[in-house]
Amino acid sequence: VGFYRADLVAERQVIVEVKTGLVLDPVAKPQLLNYLRAADLSLGLVIHFAPTGAVIKRVVASPEYRSRWK
């Protein structure tokens, strides 16, 4: 349907999605899951930079989740 551009892909194994703002957008995790599915990877990180500091969320796409869409 289109293209996606991940913020960062580390070692061809981990997608890192960087967000900024007062609160973390609730769409960040589903967006990262879609990126993982498109790249056929299972591990991602959402790094949220807020005024109070950085928060890192680990997102794992299970093999069942990834295989549903193939």
Protein Blocks (a to p, Z undefined) as FASTA:
>chain_A
ZZcddfbdghhlaccdddedjbdcfklmmmmmmmmmmnopabdcdddddfkbccdddddd
dfklmmmmZZ
